[in-house]
Amino acid sequence: MTTTAPTKARATPQQWVRSNLFRTPLDAVVSVVAAIGGGYVIYRFLRFVFVTGRWEIVRRNLALFIVGAYDRDELWRPALSLIVLAGLVGVFAGVVRRRQIEAGTSDPTLTMGQRVVDLLKRLWPAVLGVGLMLSLTETITPTLIFIAAVVAAVVGRLIGVRLPTAALGPLIAAAFVIGVAMVWLLAQPLGWDDWGGLMLNLFLAGISITLCFPLGVLLALGRRSKLPLIRAVSTTYIEVFRGVPLIALLLMANVALGFFVPETIDVFGLFEVDLVPGKVVRAIVVFTLFTAAYVAEIVRGGLQSVPKGQIEAGQAQGMSPFSVTTYIVLPQALRNVIPALVGQFISLFKDTTLAGAAMGFLELLSAAQAVTKQPDFSGQGLIAETLVFVTFVFWVGSFTMSRESQRLEGKLGVGSR
């Protein structure tokens, strides 16, 4: 005879408040004081945002915050790149949706309205951020660009759903080629080293994340290698880069590199080769090498969490060490460390502001400080407004990444048994 465990009655809001906030007289005092202090802080913040804040400095410099000193007559290039990027994201989302339906992990009967509501629930921070920026614009052009990007994403998703799953490999190759073409298009009127604003922050973060992840995985595998030389090199690399401040590496790349490496080298008197790359390339190299060391330690923790029985089972099936690592160990290890990996990538996104301080870029935070020195706003104490705007933009990006990470964890069952 089977017995069913009794279900615990769900507490009412009054019961929850009483048991968690007012259980003892001390708890009641702490709760009341915290509520008063928190309420006052929220009141002052909302009053600053909606009443006393002078946001004209943000409105008039919005283009500087987004694209830096990019030629205003060439803004069609970032607009076109944004639309193409939205279309690519839509195509990949459609392919993923098709794979989920074929695997039975997604409900194919969901209506378009239900999917839109689900998407808004997931991406409401990004929608809020875009809405705020559009409300600060003075022309209708940015709104039209946003609408075009949304249409491109929808069309891309409809195309992606109809693509066979075998098309994922060629699609990734095509996306890489299109990405290179987009960067080339953006770099025509203004070179990388002269980019600025949020566009530069996103470019540095996106390229560095793409490069540091595979390097970090290789370093983690190298640190666990049975070959002493590979293990020693990987361990030394990880410990050296984890022991040096990021801003010190950026300063060395910006200032000290020229002392150790000649800028050009003459090849047999025929032509000269530049040995010192541009500032953006140096910044990407520093971010990649630095973050890869932390990614390696995160992945190493995931590798250690995989039971040895899984490895022994693969070996018993006659699988090679490479196959065991690729198909058994790595998928489980990466699944277990998704929260830590995303946290590191969020940290990298925020650390791109250090490039402005160390290498002189006019990225988003540097632009927030520079606009307060304009003749129309100098000496008016508007740094609070610009810093609040920058804080909000970074919060939108970081919180959106965090929510998508939590959604992926839920789908993969991370932390559950």
C-alpha positions in Angstrom: 0.0 0.0 0.0 1.5 3.3 -1.1 1.0 6.5 1.0 1.1 10.0 -0.4 3.1 12.5 1.6 0.9 15.3 2.8 1.3 18.6 1.0 2.3 21.6 3.0 -0.3 24.3 3.0 0.8 27.5 1.3 1.1 30.4 3.7 -1.1 33.5 3.1 0.7 36.9 2.7 -0.3 37.8 6.2 1.2 34.6 7.6 4.4 35.0 5.6 4.9 38.6 6.8 4.3 37.6 10.4 6.6 34.6 10.3 9.4 36.3 8.4 9.3 40.0 9.3 7.6 40.3 12.7 8.4 37.0 14.5 10.0 38.7 17.4 10.1 42.3 18.7 13.7 42.7 17.3 12.6 41.4 13.9 9.8 43.9 13.9 12.1 46.9 14.7 14.6 45.9 12.1 11.8 45.4 9.5 10.3 48.8 10.2 13.6 50.6 10.1 14.6 48.9 6.9 11.3 49.7 5.3 11.5 53.3 6.3 15.1 53.6 5.0 14.4 51.7 1.8 11.3 53.7 1.2 13.2 57.0 1.6 15.9 55.9 -0.8 13.4 54.8 -3.4 11.5 58.1 -2.9 14.6 60.2 -3.4 15.6 58.2 -6.5 12.2 58.4 -8.1 12.0 62.1 -7.4 15.4 62.6 -9.0 14.5 60.6 -12.1 11.0 62.1 -12.7 11.1 65.6 -11.0 14.5 67.1 -10.3 16.8 65.4 -12.9 17.9 67.6 -15.8 18.0 65.1 -18.7 18.6 67.6 -21.5 22.3 66.7 -21.4 21.5 63.1 -22.1 18.9 64.0 -24.8 21.3 66.3 -26.7 24.2 63.8 -26.5 22.3 60.6 -27.1 24.1 59.9 -30.3 27.5 60.4 -28.6 26.5 58.0 -25.9 25.5 55.3 -28.5 28.1 55.7 -31.3 30.7 58.1 -30.0 32.3 60.4 -32.6 31.0 58.3 -35.5 30.3 60.5 -38.5 26.6 61.5 -38.3 26.3 61.3 -42.1 27.4 57.7 -41.9 24.9 56.5 -39.3 23.2 54.4 -41.9 26.0 51.9 -41.4 25.3 51.1 -37.7 21.6 51.1 -38.5 22.0 48.6 -41.3 24.3 46.5 -39.2 21.7 46.5 -36.4 19.0 45.3 -38.7 21.2 42.6 -40.2 22.2 41.4 -36.7 18.5 41.3 -35.7 17.8 39.2 -38.7 20.6 36.8 -37.9 19.4 36.4 -34.3 15.9 35.7 -35.6 17.2 33.0 -37.9 19.2 31.3 -35.1 16.2 31.6 -32.8 14.0 29.9 -35.4 16.5 27.0 -35.9 16.7 26.5 -32.1 12.9 26.5 -32.0 12.7 23.8 -34.7 15.3 21.7 -32.9 13.3 22.0 -29.7 10.0 21.0 -31.4 11.7 18.0 -33.0 13.2 17.0 -29.7 9.8 17.4 -27.9 11.1 20.0 -25.5 8.9 22.8 -26.8 5.1 23.1 -27.3 4.4 23.5 -31.0 0.8 24.6 -30.3 1.7 27.9 -28.8 0.1 30.8 -30.6 2.0 33.8 -31.9 0.4 35.9 -29.1 1.6 33.5 -26.4 5.1 33.5 -27.8 5.2 37.3 -27.9 4.0 37.5 -24.3 6.7 35.0 -23.3 9.3 37.0 -25.2 8.3 40.2 -23.5 8.5 38.5 -20.1 12.0 37.4 -20.8 13.3 40.6 -22.4 11.4 43.3 -20.6 14.6 44.9 -19.3 15.9 45.3 -22.8 12.5 46.5 -24.0 12.5 49.1 -21.2 16.0 50.3 -22.1 15.1 50.6 -25.8 11.9 52.4 -24.9 13.8 54.9 -22.7 16.3 55.7 -25.5 13.6 56.1 -28.1 11.8 58.5 -25.8 14.9 60.6 -25.6 15.3 60.9 -29.4 14.3 64.1 -31.2 13.5 62.5 -34.6 11.5 59.5 -35.8 14.4 57.9 -37.5 15.6 55.8 -34.5 12.1 54.5 -34.0 11.9 53.4 -37.7 15.2 51.7 -37.4 14.0 49.8 -34.3 10.8 48.8 -36.1 12.8 47.6 -39.1 15.1 45.5 -36.7 12.0 43.9 -35.1 10.6 43.1 -38.5 14.0 41.6 -39.6 14.0 39.5 -36.4 10.5 38.2 -37.0 11.2 37.4 -40.7 14.5 35.7 -39.7 12.7 33.6 -37.2 10.1 32.4 -39.7 12.9 31.5 -42.1 14.9 29.7 -39.3 11.9 27.5 -38.3 11.7 26.2 -41.8 15.4 25.4 -42.2 16.5 21.8 -41.6 18.6 21.2 -38.5 21.5 20.1 -40.7 21.7 23.7 -41.9 23.1 24.9 -38.5 26.7 24.4 -39.5 26.6 26.3 -42.8 24.5 28.9 -41.0 27.2 29.5 -38.4 29.8 29.9 -41.2 27.5 32.3 -43.0 27.0 34.3 -39.8 30.7 34.6 -39.3 31.2 35.9 -42.9 28.3 38.4 -42.4 29.8 39.5 -39.1 33.2 40.2 -40.7 31.4 42.1 -43.5 29.5 44.2 -40.9 32.7 45.1 -39.1 34.3 46.1 -42.3 31.3 48.2 -43.2 31.4 50.0 -39.9 35.2 50.6 -40.1 35.1 52.3 -43.5 34.3 55.9 -42.4 35.9 55.6 -39.0 38.6 53.1 -37.9 38.3 50.9 -34.9 40.6 53.1 -32.8 38.2 56.1 -33.2 35.0 54.2 -32.3 33.3 55.2 -29.1 30.1 55.0 -27.0 28.1 52.0 -26.3 29.0 50.6 -29.7 32.6 50.3 -28.6 31.6 48.6 -25.3 29.5 46.0 -27.1 32.2 45.4 -29.8 34.9 44.9 -27.2 32.7 42.6 -25.0 31.3 40.6 -27.9 34.6 39.8 -29.6 36.4 39.1 -26.3 33.7 36.8 -25.1 33.7 34.9 -28.4 37.5 34.4 -28.2 38.0 33.9 -24.5 35.6 31.0 -24.1 37.3 28.4 -26.3 40.7 29.6 -25.0 39.5 29.1 -21.4 38.2 25.6 -22.2 41.6 24.6 -23.7 43.4 26.0 -20.7 41.1 24.1 -18.3 41.8 20.9 -20.2 45.5 21.7 -20.3 45.6 22.2 -16.5 44.1 18.8 -16.0 46.4 17.2 -18.7 48.6 14.2 -17.7 51.4 15.7 -19.7 53.6 17.7 -17.3 54.7 20.4 -19.8 51.2 21.2 -21.0 49.9 21.2 -17.4 52.8 23.5 -16.2 52.3 26.0 -19.1 48.5 26.1 -18.5 48.8 26.5 -14.8 51.5 29.3 -15.1 49.3 31.2 -17.6 46.2 31.0 -15.4 48.0 32.0 -12.2 49.9 34.9 -13.9 46.9 36.5 -15.5 44.7 36.0 -12.4 47.3 37.7 -10.3 47.6 40.9 -12.3 45.0 43.7 -12.2 43.1 44.1 -15.5 43.8 47.8 -15.7 47.5 47.2 -15.3 47.4 44.9 -18.3 45.5 47.6 -20.3 48.0 50.3 -19.3 50.9 48.0 -20.4 49.2 47.3 -23.7 48.6 51.0 -24.3 51.9 52.5 -23.0 54.6 49.9 -22.4 54.2 47.7 -25.5 56.1 50.2 -27.6 59.1 50.0 -25.3 59.5 46.2 -25.8 58.3 45.7 -29.4 59.3 48.0 -32.4 56.4 49.5 -34.1 57.5 48.3 -37.6 60.1 45.9 -38.9 61.8 46.1 -42.3 61.6 42.8 -44.3 64.6 42.5 -46.5 64.3 46.2 -47.4 61.2 45.4 -49.5 58.3 46.4 -47.2 57.5 47.2 -43.6 55.3 45.1 -41.3 53.5 46.7 -38.4 54.2 44.8 -35.2 52.1 46.9 -32.8 48.4 46.6 -33.6 45.8 49.3 -33.0 44.4 50.2 -29.6 41.2 48.3 -30.1 43.0 45.1 -31.1 45.3 45.5 -28.1 42.3 45.9 -25.8 40.6 42.8 -27.2 43.7 40.8 -26.7 44.0 41.9 -23.1 40.4 41.2 -22.3 40.6 37.9 -24.0 43.7 36.7 -22.3 42.6 38.0 -18.9 39.1 36.6 -19.0 40.2 33.3 -20.4 42.2 32.6 -17.2 39.1 33.0 -15.1 37.0 31.0 -17.6 39.6 28.2 -17.3 39.2 28.0 -13.6 35.4 28.0 -13.9 35.5 25.2 -16.5 38.0 23.3 -14.4 35.5 23.3 -11.5 32.9 21.9 -13.9 35.3 19.2 -15.1 35.9 18.1 -11.5 32.2 17.8 -10.9 31.7 15.1 -13.6 31.7 11.7 -11.8 34.6 9.4 -12.7 32.0 6.7 -13.5 30.9 8.7 -16.6 34.5 8.7 -17.9 35.0 5.0 -17.1 31.7 4.1 -18.8 32.9 5.9 -22.0 36.2 4.1 -21.9 34.5 0.8 -21.4 32.6 1.5 -24.6 35.9 1.8 -26.5 35.7 5.6 -26.9 38.9 7.5 -27.4 40.0 10.1 -24.8 39.1 12.8 -27.2 35.6 11.4 -27.7 35.1 10.9 -24.0 36.1 14.6 -23.3 34.1 16.0 -26.2 30.8 14.0 -25.9 30.7 13.1 -22.2 32.8 15.3 -20.0 32.6 18.8 -21.5 28.8 18.9 -22.1 28.2 18.0 -18.4 30.9 20.3 -17.1 29.7 23.3 -19.1 26.1 22.7 -18.1 27.1 22.7 -14.5 29.0 26.0 -14.6 26.6 28.1 -16.7 25.8 30.6 -13.9 29.5 31.2 -13.2 30.3 31.6 -16.9 27.6 34.1 -17.5 28.6 36.0 -14.4 32.2 36.2 -15.8 30.9 37.4 -19.1 28.8 40.1 -17.4 31.9 41.2 -15.5 33.8 41.4 -18.8 31.0 43.6 -20.3 31.2 46.0 -17.4 35.0 45.9 -17.4 35.1 47.3 -20.9 34.7 50.8 -19.2 38.3 50.4 -18.0 39.5 50.7 -21.6 38.4 54.3 -21.5 40.4 55.1 -18.4 43.5 53.1 -19.4 43.6 53.5 -23.2 41.8 56.8 -23.8 38.7 55.5 -25.6 35.6 57.6 -25.6 33.4 54.6 -24.5 30.1 55.0 -22.7 31.4 55.9 -19.3 34.1 58.2 -20.6 31.4 59.9 -22.8 29.3 60.4 -19.6 32.2 62.3 -18.1 33.1 64.2 -21.2 29.7 65.7 -22.0 29.6 67.5 -18.6 32.6 69.6 -19.9 30.7 70.9 -22.9 30.2 74.7 -22.9 26.4 74.4 -22.6 26.7 72.1 -19.5 30.0 73.0 -17.9 29.9 73.7 -14.2 26.2 72.7 -13.8 26.9 69.6 -11.8 25.1 67.2 -14.2 27.4 64.3 -13.7 24.7 62.5 -11.6 22.3 62.5 -14.6 24.9 61.1 -17.0 26.1 58.5 -14.5 22.5 57.4 -13.8 21.9 57.0 -17.5 25.1 54.9 -18.0 24.3 52.8 -14.9 20.9 52.1 -16.4 22.3 51.0 -19.7 24.8 48.6 -18.1 22.1 47.3 -15.8 19.8 46.5 -18.8 22.6 44.6 -20.6 23.7 42.7 -17.5 20.3 41.9 -16.2 19.1 40.7 -19.6 22.1 38.3 -19.8 21.4 37.1 -16.3 17.7 36.4 -17.0 18.6 34.5 -20.2 21.2 32.5 -18.2 18.5 31.6 -15.6 16.1 30.5 -18.4 18.8 28.3 -20.0 19.6 26.8 -16.5 15.9 26.0 -16.1 15.7 24.3 -19.5 18.8 22.2 -18.8 17.8 21.5 -15.2 20.9 23.0 -13.6 20.9 22.6 -9.9 18.0 20.1 -9.9 18.1 16.3 -9.6 
